[in-house]
């Protein structure tokens, strides 16, 4: 099964790894996890489970019921966020490529 959670975390950790050395191991783990899921290899990193534990622990400090909900529906939540991000990116590209013209002549 394709791991959208690993792909979702690869993008922000890639950006953070360029700026902060603290996130480079997380970036390497997320890329390795995603590659293992694509090639249908057994995932030895368990990156998605590690991120789930970190996020649920952080949310659990503030709100236990929300942490339980996130723990139960973690893959669904991040699949939804990934699809939402893709849809928003497509919309931004569309708006950039085809701006709304308020005058008769549009300059592109």
Number of C-alpha atoms within 10 A of each C-alpha: 7 13 17 20 25 25 19 18 21 22 14 12 22 17 13 16 18 12 11 10 10 12 17 17 12 20 23 16 21 26 20 19 24 25 17 17 17 12 11 11 10 10 15 10 14 14 22 22 13 11 17 16 13 12 15 19 15 12 17 16 9 10 12 13 11 13 19 14 12 19 18 11 12 20 17 13 14 19 17 14 15 17 13 12 13 12 12 12 12 12 12 12 12 11 11 11 10 11 12 9 10 7 7 6 7 10 7 8
